[in-house]
Amino acid sequence: MLERFFNRRNKQRPAAPKPPVPQHKADAPLPRAKARRVSFVVPAYNVAPYIDRFLASLFGQSSALRNFEVIVVDDGSTDRTGEIVREWRDRYPDHLRYVHQPNAGAAAARNTGLKLARGTWVAFPDPDDFLDVDHVRKMLKETEAAHAKPLLAVVSNMVFYHETTDTFSDSHPLRYRFQKGLVRKPTDDLGDFMQLSVNLCWFRRDVIARHGVQFDTRIAPAFEDAHFVNRLFLLAPGHTVSFVPAAKYYYRKREAGTSLLDGTKTHIGWFSTQIELGSLDLLQFAERIFGSVPRYIQRTCLYDLFWRFRYLVDHDERATFLTDDQRAQFLRLVRAVMDRIDVSVIETFDLAGCTEEHKVALLALYKGRRRGSPAVYVTQFDRQTGAFQFQSMGGGDDDFIPRIVLNGRDVSPQLQSRRSTRFFGQPYSRQNLFWVAMEDGDDIRFEVDGTPCRIRRGGTALGNRADWLTLRNALVPARPAVTGQFRRLRDHVMATRDRFRDCMVLMDRDDRADDNAEHLYRHMMRTGRATNAWFILDPKSSDWDRLAAEGFRLLPYGSDDHIAAQMNARFLISSHADEYVLWPVPKAQFGDLARAEFVFLQHGVAIGDMSAWLNSKPIRLFVTTMPVESESLGSSSSPYVFSEREVLLSGLPRHDALKSKADACNTDMILFAPTWRKYLTALNEADGERRSKVPTFAESKFFDSWGNLLRSDALKSLADRHGLTVCFAPHPNMAMYIDDMALPSHLHIVDFRKGVPYQNLFARARVAVSDYSSAVFDVAYLQKPLIYFQFDEAEIFSGGHISRRGYFSFERDGFGPVARDVDGVLAHLERALSGQENPVYARRRQAAFPFRDGGCCERVCAALERLTDRRPGLSLLHATQGTVRDDVPDSASAQAPVVPLREVARLRG
């Protein structure tokens, strides 16, 4: 990982480590009647692209071939799977058996293979995965070891192989089982250990046969293997299960997302049979055998069930394909499972992202109780006032606010706000955020109905009471253990502290400028504020020479000086909040050195609900454009964690120059500017948050709909008739697909990655067609017509993108009409270009933006200056309220007030 990190900084992706496959020495043929030590039963269905590598990893093992047999059960494949396996069988006739059966599912195929197995041990690997070269040898070694109780199962260590990026990651949520070396557990009490995947395990075949355990073919789309494993464990008390970290099993995450575990969330069985015949049956089976459910079985079933809470809380739209009866059945099954999960299991369950918020919700909804000792979390410290932000959480409709006792006296919270979530229409959790003003020496405690609350910072307990210094220290990151190149870079950060102390670091994207950070930096230069400011950019960017010539003080992205400046900065100011912006180096290694407060300029306008993404960002100042946008982000009832303290209604810095640029341009084009799609891009793990292609793009609605529109003869005719150029300018994350779309030559195609200024296009556009993008609100800011082409609304708002539906309705609030198909777009274009647009859209455009005064940059600069104010007695709202300085040369800027959030309603009216 260290090498990968430094290569990423240098824009080089290292080659993925390939598991070695040695040349195997041919064994002497063994009689077919000879029993093998292990039988590999392999269910195979349409895995032709993968099964070669899987079988190569098996027959390339460092262990001798005489130790195992392979039984491939072809479950009715329609591709070349059977042909490939038969070729391998011809090479290893004494070791590989091929069986074909009509398609019946992986469980049925495993049952077929189990009947044919002859080994002492039996394993069930998947044919799209592959094994480490020493896998068999290391598993066999454990089977040969002495055990106090008979060995029933040996579990190997799953490592993810990401096909898209050709990388490996040891990141499975259950990897804790392997982090302390070889572990042996009794089947009577696995404790906090659990086993769900059958493909990682070797089992004693005679024990399976003795108890008649089979895979239940009715359980779908998953969990049939967990059901098999855990029924066997329950039926065989007094045995041992070994967890062997050295035996690596590589689980393939496919490019197309078609692994067995991918796509389960859209299967009706995930909401019904998987729970009823899987988790619930397992719990009931344990009750019948033991009279109660062992802890490890409860944890196994809660682990499987909990992913539904993770997926569905605040996302009812993801299950809209369920009928009312199916929804009711799902909720009944969830309750039946939760009725069999002990309170102590819920309270101590820390897997799969089960945070305190989820724990209090599950306890409230299914146990009718609060935590035995409620927790209050300290989350933020305000440098100017010495105040702390705290957070408490309730489940269901429990809306408690803790009693706050400061120095023995009750005090009231400040800037109090509530965030609530729902699960299938019912209240799930409530998050209460509030600030308390404190000074050095103050002491604080909290109570709920007379019960003292635990004060915590993340997973660290601070006790039932804490003083100011304890809280302050709890928010200071600990110094990590550092070695190698990280030590050298940290030394550079410290050595340049005087050079970069309290500087301002600004950037848009690492490879592009031309956004709000560039415009703000230019204003800082013009007003004498840039003496201690730096702009970050890749030297290969087409913007580098242009900005250098203009006098920008540039630092190469990822360079030692960039890291040093950002770690020593007073402010990090950017139009993007991606991880590569916030942390160009690993937070775990540099978090203790970072001092900057993050100012989020935004790339557009926050119109969708992006709280799931943005709430985790450390935003100190959140720049907004429209009053309704500010209200949606900072009001006490919004889904965001921000308040009036963070939200600044100032307008986007780039808007100051946009109007004058538009006045000087001819409007000579129809601009088509679609935004990106999360579901059509793959996250490139080697590069942080950058995106790469997915193989299904050519089958997508995006490819068809935008392609059909842009290739339309009617569009070309319309543009020619009005003397306009047709310009296609997709979001930079989608520009990689431009060549794949086979667009006509008469189009003017813009690749923003190559440095084309956004503002030039917005200024030249007579009308713009977008979809869900807020960046093209700049066109509305210029009071030009917009059209929204929304053909994949269901995919976008059902988890296919980073935002959910927010306050902004395109139909109710949009700056132009919504079209669902190509004909609709063309009709709306004709009306807009002929001056026949519905006048309601022009009125909306006029009313939406309160600042067209050229003072947006100045409002942001004034807020930054207020953030550095160290006078005593300042308000928590000091940065986002007040007026700008009156000595700025630009008279328009000098008259531009910063608008407190409480006055937003007046502006909206």
N, C-alpha and C positions, 0 to 999 in steps of 0.2 A: 504493500500500500504506500510505503514511503516513496519508492521509485515512481509509482503511478502518479502520486501527487506532484512531484517535481517535474515529471514529464508533462503533466497537464498545464502547469504554469508555463512551460515552454512550448505549448501548443502541439505536443507530440503524444499520441496515444500509444502506450507500450503494447507489444504483442502479448496476448493472453497466454498464461502458462498452460502448456499442453501436457496432459498426463502421459508419461512415457509408455509406449507399447513395445516391449522387446520382441525380438524374433524368438518364436517358441520352438523348442526341440521336440520333434515328433516322438510321441510315446509308442511303445509297442501296443498293438491292438489288444484290448481286453475282451474276454468272452462277454456276450451281452447279458448273461445271467449274473455276472459279477456285480454286487451291490456297490454303489458309489457312496462316498461320505456325504455328499450334498447333491440334491436335485434342484436345479433352477427351473421353475415353472414360469413361463413367459407368455402372458396374454398379448396377442398382437392384432391390431386392427388398423389398416391403412397407415403403416409407419415405414413405408419404403424409403423416405429420405433419411431415416435415422437408424434403422435396424442393423445396417452394415457396421456402423461405428460401435453399436452396442455389442454385437457378436464379436467384433474384433477385440473389444475390451475384455470379453469373457475368455476367448481362446488365446488371448495374449497375456493371461495371468502369469505371475511369477511362480504360482503353485502348479504342480504337475497335473496334466489332463486327467490322469486316472482318478483324481479326487472328486470329480463331479461329472454330472450329466446335465444336458439341457433339453427341456421339453418345450417347444414352441407351439402354442395353440393358436392357430390362425382363426380369428373369430369372424370369418366371412369377409375378409379384405377384398376390396375391388381395385386395388392398385397392384404394384409389383411385389408386395410384401412376401407372398407365398413363393414366388420365383426366386427371390433373393435368399430366403431361408433354405430352400431346397439346394441351392448352390453351396451353401455352407454345410448342409447335411452331407452332400456328396464328398466334401473335403474331410468331414469328421463323422463318418457313418456310425462309429461305435460310441459317439458321445452326444450326438444331437438327434432328437426325434421330432418330426414335423407332423402335426395333427391339424386337420381342417374341419371346421364345424360351421353351421349357419350362424349368422350374427345373433348373439344372445347377451353380449355385454361382458365386461372384464371379469365380473364375479363368476359367471358361468364358465368362462374359459379357464379361470384358475381352478375351479372345481374339477373340470375335465383333466387338467394336468395333474392335480393332486392325486387322482385315482391311479394315474400311470407312474407316479414317482416311486423310486426304489431306494433313494438315499436315506441314510440315518437322519440327516437334516434336510429340510425343504425350505426353499426361498422363493420369493415371488417378485423379482425385479421387473420394472417396466422397460419396454424396448426402445423408448425414445430417450432413455437415460443411459449412463455408462458407468463403469466401475474403475476405480483406481487400480493400477497394475498389481498392487499388493493386497487388494481387498480380500481375496479368498485366503491367502496365506495368514493374514492377521485375524480373520474370523476363525479359521481352523485352529489357530494357536489358542484362542480362548476356549474352544470346545474341548481341547485336550487338557486344559488346566484342571487342577483339583478344586472342588467346590464343596462347601459344607452341606449344601442342599442340592439335589439334582438340578442340572442346568436345563431350563426349558427353552430359553430364547436368547439370541445374541443380536444386538442392535448396532448397526453401523451409523456413521456420522454423515448426515445429508449436507452437501455443499451445493449451492445453486450455480448452475451454468447458464449465463444470460446469452442466448443465441444472438440477439441483436447486436450486442457490443462485444461479443466474443470474450467475455470476462467471467471470473469466478468470484463468488462471495459466500463467506461463511456467516450467513445472516438469518438463518431460520429462527423463528421465535422460540423454539425449544432447544436451541443450541446450548443452553445452560447445563444440560445433562452431560455434556462432554467437556466442560471447561475445567474439571478437576481431575482429569485423567480417567483411567479405567474405573468404572463404578459397578458394583454388583448389588442388586436389590432383591428382596424376597417377594414372591408373587402375593404373599399375604398382605404386604404393606409396602407399596411403591412410594408412599409418602407424596412428595410434591413432584415426583417423576411421573411421566405418562408416556404412552406410546399409541400413536394413531395410524401411522403409515405402515402397511404390510411390506412394502417394497424394500425397506431397510433391514428387514429381520430374517434371521434363520430360526426355524422352529424344529423341535424334536418331532419327527413324523409319527413315531409310535404313540406319543401323547395325544396328538391330533386324532389319530385313528381310534384310540381307546375311548375318547369322549365323543366321537362322531361330529366334530366341529366342521362346518362348511361355511362358505361365503353365502350370505343371504342375497339372492338375486333380485329381491324386491326393493332393496334399499338403493335409492338413486337420488341425486347424481353422484354422491360421495358418501363416505363414512362406512361403507360396507366392509372395508378393510379394518377400520378401527373397531367395528362391531366384532369381527372375527378375532382379532388380537385379544381384546379384553374379555370376551366370553371364554377364550382359552385360558387366560390368566385366572379368571374366577373359578374355572372348573379344575384347576391344577394348583391348589394351595400347597405350600411346602416345597416349592421349586424356586429356582434362581433365574433372574433376568440380568444379563450383562450388557453394559453400554460401552462400546469400544471406540474411542475417538480416533484411533489411528487407522481404522478401516473406513476409507472415504467412499461415499456413494454420490455420484454427480447427477443432480436432478436438473433436467433441461427445462428452462423457461423459453418456450418457443417464440419465434418472431411473430407468428400469426396469432399467438395467444390461444392455441388449441391443445395445450397439455390437458391431461385428465382433470386437473384441479382448476383450470382456467374456464371461465364461462359458466360455472355452476350457479351463479347468482341469478341467472335468467331462466333457470330450470324450475318448473313448478314443484318438483320433488324437493328442492332445497327448502321450501316452505311447508312441506307436508310429510311425505314418506321418509325422507332422511331423518326427520325428527322423531316421527312416530315409531318407525320400525328400527331406527338406529339408536339414538340417545335414550329415548323414553323406554324402549324395550330393554336396553342394557341396564338402566337404573332399576327397572322392575325385576329383571332377572337376578340382579344382585340382592334385592330385597328378599326374594323368594329363597335364595340360598343361605344368606347370612342374617336375615332379619333387619339389616340396615345396609346402607351403601358405603363401601370403603371410600376413603377420602380421594384416592387416586382416580376412582371411577367418576366421582362427582366432578373433579377437576377436568377430566377428559370430556365429559358431556358439556360442562360449562364452557370449555375452550371452543368446542365446535359450535355451540349455540351463540356464543358472544359475538362471533363475526357478523351475525345478523343485526345485532344492536349497532355495531360499528358502521355497518353499511346503510342501515335504514333510519337511524335517528336523524331527524330533520330532513329526511329524504323519502317521503311517502311516494314521490313520483317514480321512484325506482321499482315500485311494486304495483304500478297501475294496471298491469296485465292480470292481476288476480281479481276474481269475482268477489262479491260481497261474502258469499259462503266460504270461499277459500281464505279470505282474510280472517274471518271469524274462526275458522278451523286452525289457522296458523297461530292466532293469539291464544287459543285454548291449549294447543300443544306446548307453546312457550311456557305458559303458566304451569302445565303439568310437569315439565322438566324442572322449572325453578322451584316448585313445591318440594322437590327431592334434593335440593342443594342446600346445605347447611349455611347458616349465617356466617360461621367462622370461615368457611370456604370462600364465600363472597368477599369478606373483609380482607382476606390475605391473598386474593387472586390478583397477580400483577402481570399476567401474560396478555398478548394480543392487544396491547394498548388499553387495558382496563384501568383507567385512571381513577382518582378519587371521585371525580364527577360521576363516572359510571357506577362505582360502588354504592354511593349514596342513592343513586337512582334505582338500582336493582333492589337494594334493601327496602326502599320506600314502596316501590311498586309491588314487590312480590313477598316481602316479609312484614310490611306495615310498620316499619321502625326506622329510626335514625341510627347512625353510628353510635356505638356505646360511648365514645368520647368524640364529639364533633371536632373537626379541624378548621382552623383559620390559617390561611397561607399569606405570608408576606411576599409581595410580587414585584414592587418597584420602590425606588427611592427618588425623591425630587431634589435635585442638587440645590435649587434656588431657595427652597423653603424649609428643607429638612423633614418634610412630610413623607409618610410611607403609604403605599397602597396595599390594601389587604383584600383577600377574597375568601368568601365562604360559599358553601354549596349545599343545596337541598335537593331531595328527590321528589318526584311526582309534583304535587301541588303544595309541598311544604315550602313556604316562602319566608322562612325565619331570617331575621337579622340579629346577629349576636349583640348582646349588651357590651358596650365598650367602656372599660374602666381605666382611666388614665390618671396615674398618681393618686389612686383611691377615689376618684370622682368620675361620675358618668359624663361622657361627652358624646356629641352627635357626629355622625360621619359626614364627610364632605364629598361632593361630586359622586353621589351614590347612583349606581345604575344596576340594572338587572338584565341578564341574558337568559332566556329560557329555550329549552329544546323540547321536541315532541317525538313520540314514537307511535306511529299509526294513529295519529289524531289525539292521543292522550298525553298529558304533561309527563315529561320524562325527567328533566333536571332543571334546576334554577341556580344560576351563578350570580352571586351578589358581589359587586366590586365597590369599594369605597376607600376614601383617603382619610387619614388622621394626621393632623398637624402635631409634630413632636419636636422637642429640643433635646440636646445632649443632657443626659441625666434623667430623662423621663422614663417612667415604667408603665407598661401596658399589659392588660389581660382581657380576656373575653369570656362571656358566659352565654349559655342558651338554656333558658328555663332553670336557672340555678346550677346547671352542670358546667364545670370549667371546660374550656375548649383547649385543644392542643394547638400550639402555635408552631407552624412548620415553614420551612423553605424547601420546596420540592419534597424530596424524600428524607430531609434532615429535620429531626425533632428539636425544637428550641425550648420545650417545656411549656408549662401552663401560664407563664408570664415571661416577659422579656423587656429589657431596657433598650434605649435608643442605640447604644453601641453594639449590643448583641444583634439587633436587627440589621444595622448597617454592615457589620462584618459578615452576616449570613448572605448578603447580596453580593459580596466580593468574591469573584471566582478564585478557586484555589490554584496555586501554582502547580502545573503538571510536571511529571517526570519527563525530562526532555533529553534526547540523544541525537547524535548525528547531525544531519543537515538542518534540522529544526533548531538545534542549539546555535549553529552559526547564524541563522536568520534572526533568532531572538536577540543574539548579541548585537547584530546590526541595528535592530529596532532600538535597543537601549543606547547604543553609541550615537545615534542620530536624534536623540530626544530633544536636544537643544535646537537643532535645525528645524525640526517639524513640530515643536511643541505648540499645541492648541491651534494648529492650522485647520483649514477647511479643505476637504477632499471632495471634488465633484466629478461625477461621471454619468453618462447615459448608459449605453451598452459598452462592453469591452471593445467591440469591433466597430461601433458607430457612435457618432455624436449627433448633432442636428436635432436635439430634443431639448427639454426644459432645462437640463443642467447646463448645456452650452449657452443658452440664452441668458440664464441667470449669471453665469460666469462673466459673460460679456458686459452685463450691466454692472457687475462688481468692478470690473476694470474701468468702466466709464465713470464710476462714482468714487473711485479711490479705495475700494474695499478688497482688492485682490492681492494685496502685498503678501499675504500669508495664505494664499489659496493655490491649489494645484488641481489640474484636470487630468483624469486618468483615461488612457486610450491605448489600443494596440498600435504600435508603430506601423504595422502593415495596413491599417485602416486608410481608406481613401480620404478621410477627414484630417489625418495627421498633419500633412503639409499645409493644408489650408489654415488650420488653427495655429500652427507654429508661426506662420507668416503674419498672423493677426496679433501675435504677442501672448498667446496662451502659454502658461507655464505647464508643460506636459510631462507626465511620468508614464513610462510604458506599463501597461497592465501586467501584473504578475512579477514585476521587477522587484529587486530588494528595496529600492527607494519607494516604490508604491506601497509595499507592505509596511515599511517603516513609517511613511506619512500617515497611512490609514490607522495604524495602531496608536500613533501619537496625536491624532487629530482631535479637535474639539467637536467638529461636525463632519459626518459623512452625508453628502447630499446627492441624491440620485433620482432619476425618473423611473428606475426599476428597483424592485425589491427581491430579485432572485438571489439565490444563495451565493452564486459566484460574485455578486456585488457586495453582499454583506460580509462574506467570509472568503476572500481569495486565498486564504490559508485555513487549515483546520481549526475550528473553534476550540476543540479539545486541547490543542497545543498552544493557542495564542489568546484564548479568552481572557486570561488574567492581565494581558498587556493592553487590551483594547479599551479606549477611553471615549470614543466618539459617540455622540448622540445622532441617531439616524433621522434625517429629514427626507421624507418621501414626497417627491414632486409629482409623481404619477406620470404615466405615459398618455393617459386619456382621462376620462371621467368615470368614476365608480358608479356604474348603473346597475350591475347585477350584484347579487349577494356573494361577495368573495371573502366572507368572514372566516370560513374554514381555512383559507390560505393566509389571509392577512393578519388574523388574530395572533399568529405565532411570531409575527415580525416585531422587532423592538422599535416601533415608530414613535419618535418624540414629537415630530411635527408632521402633520398630514395635510398637504396642500390640496385644496378643492376649488371647484370652478362655479358650481351652481348651488344656490341656497338649499334646494331640496336634497342635493347630494350631501352637503354638510350635515343637514339634519339627520339623514339616514345613517351617517357614520357616527355622529357624536351624541345623539339623543339618548336619554336614559333607558329607552325601550328598544334600542337598535340591537341587531345580533352581533355587533362589533364590541371589542373591549375598549374602544376609544371613547373619549368624552370631550367636553369643551376645552379641556387642558391641551389636547393634541390637535384638534381639528381647526384648521385655518382656512377661512373663506377669503381667498385673495385673487383667484384667477390663475391660470397657468402662465408661467413666465414666457413661454414661446408666443403667447397671444399678443404680447406687446408689439412684436415685429410683424405679426401675420397680417394685420389690417393694412399697414402701409405697403407691404409686399403685394397684397391682392390689388390695391388701387393702382399699382404700376404695371400690372400684368394684363394681357389679353386672356379672356376666358375662351379657350379654344379646344377644350377636350371634355369628353365624358369619362369620368374616373370610376373604375371598378376596383374596389379595395376591400376584399374579404379579410376577415380576421382568421386566426389559426384555430385548429381543433386539437384538443388534447388527445382525442380518440384516434386521430390520424397521424400522430407523431409518437416516437418512442423516446424515452428518457435515456440520454447517453450518460451512463454512470461514470465513465472516464472523464467527462467534461462538466460535471456538476449538474446544471439544469438545462444544458443545450439539448436540442432535439435532432432526431434522425428519422429516416423514412420507415414506414411500415409497408409490408408487401401487399396489403389489401387496398391500397389507395385507389387503384384503377377500378375497383368494384364499389367505390364509395359514392354516396349521393353528391358529395362535393365535386368529384371528378365529372360525374354526369351532368349535374345541373349547371355549374359554372362553365364547363366545356361547351355544352349545348348553347348557352347564352352567347358566349364569346365567339363561337363559330357560326352564329346565326346570320343568314343573308339579310334578314329583316333589320338586324342591328346595324350592319354595314350600310344598308340603304338609308336608315334613319340618320346615322351620323353624317353621311355624305350630303344628305338633303339640307342639313343644318350647318354644313361646313366645319364639322368637328372631327377631331381625332379620337379614336377609341383607345384608352389607356388602361392596361391591366397591371395593378400594383398590389400583389398579395402581401400579407404579413410576412416579415422576415423568416418566421418559423415554417412558413409554407413555400417559400421561394425555392426550396430544393426540388419541388415538384414541377417547376415551370416547364422544363424540357419534356416531362412525361405527359403533358396535356396536349401536345401537338396542336398548338394554336396557330391561326392563320397569320400570314406574313404582314398583313396590313395593320395589325395591332401594334401599338407602342407598348412594349412590355418593360416593366420597371422591376429590377431586382434591388431592393433596398439594401441588401448586403454590400452592394458595390458603391454606395455613397451618394445615391440620388437624394436630394433634400426633400423631406416630406412637404415642407411649406410651399415649395415651388408647385407641387402637384395640386395641393389644396387651393392655392391662389389661382391656378390656371383652370380649374374645374368649373364648368358652367353648371353641372349637376353631377352628383356622386351616387354610386350604387354600392352599398355595403351590406352587411348582414347583422351582426351583433356588435360590431366594433364601436368603441367609444372614441377611438382616435379620430375618426372622421367627424366627430362633433365639431372639429375645427371648421368644417364646411358649413355647418349650421351656425357657428359663431360668426362666419362671414355672411350669414343670411342668404345662403344659396340652397337650392332644393336638394333633398336627400331622398333616396328610395332604399328600403330594406328588403333584401332578397333572403327569405327565411324558409328554406325547404327542409331543413333538418332540425327543427325546433325540438322535437322529442329527444333526439340524441344529445343535443347541447344541454338541455335542462334536466336530463336524467343521469347525470354523472359523466357525460362525455367531454365536459370541459371543466375549467377550474372555478366557474361561478354558477350560482343558482339564480333563480328568479329573485329580483330585488324589488325595490320601490318603483322602478321605472318600467312602465308598460309601453312597448313599442306602438301598440294600437292606440292607447289612451294618451300617452305623453310624447310620442315620437315626433320627429321633425320632418316627417314625410310618410307616405303610405307604405304598407307592408304587402309584399307580393310573395306568393307561394310557388309560382312557376314562371317559366320563361316568358310566356305570353303576358302574364301580369306585369312583369318588369318592363317589357316593351311598351305596353299601353300607358303605364305611369310615366315612362320616359317621354313619350310623345306629348302627353299633357304638360309636363314640366317645361319641355323645350318650346312648346307653343304658347306659353304664358297662361295655361289653363289649370295650373295647380290649385288645389283646394286652399283658400286663403287661411284656413285654420292653422296650417303648418307654418306659414310665415309669422303669424301671431305668436305661436309657441317659440319659434326661434328668437324672436325679438325679446320675449319675456324671460327666457331661461338664463341669460347671461347678464349679471348686473354690472360687470366691469368690461367696458370697451374703451377705457380711458388711458391706456398705455402705462398704467401703474402697477401691473401685476408683479413684476420683478421687485419693485420697491417695497411692496407690501411684504413679500417674503423676506427681503433683507432686513426690514424693520423688525420682523418677528425674530429673526436670528439674533439681532442686537439685544432684544429684550431677554432672550434666553441667556445671554452672558451677563445680565445685570445682577450684581451681588449686593444690592442694598438690602438692609433688613426689613422685615415686615411685608415682603412681596406676596401677592396672591398666587395660588396655583394656576390662575388663568392669565397671569401677566403676559406670557408669550403670545397668546392668541388674541389679546384685546388691546385697545389703545389706538394711538394715531402714529403715523410715520413721521420721521424727522422733517423739519421744514426748511432745511438748507440744501436740498438736492437741486441741482441745476435745472432738471426737467420740471417745469411748473405743473405739468399734468400729474407727475408722480407725487409731487408735494401735496396735492389735494386728494390723494387716494386713501381713504380710511380703511383700517382693518375692521372687519365686521364681527362683533361677538355673535356667538351662536344663538344667543337669546333673541337677537334681532333678525334672525333668518326669516321667521314667520312674516315679519313686516315686509321684507323684500319680496317674498313669494306672493304676498297679496298685492 
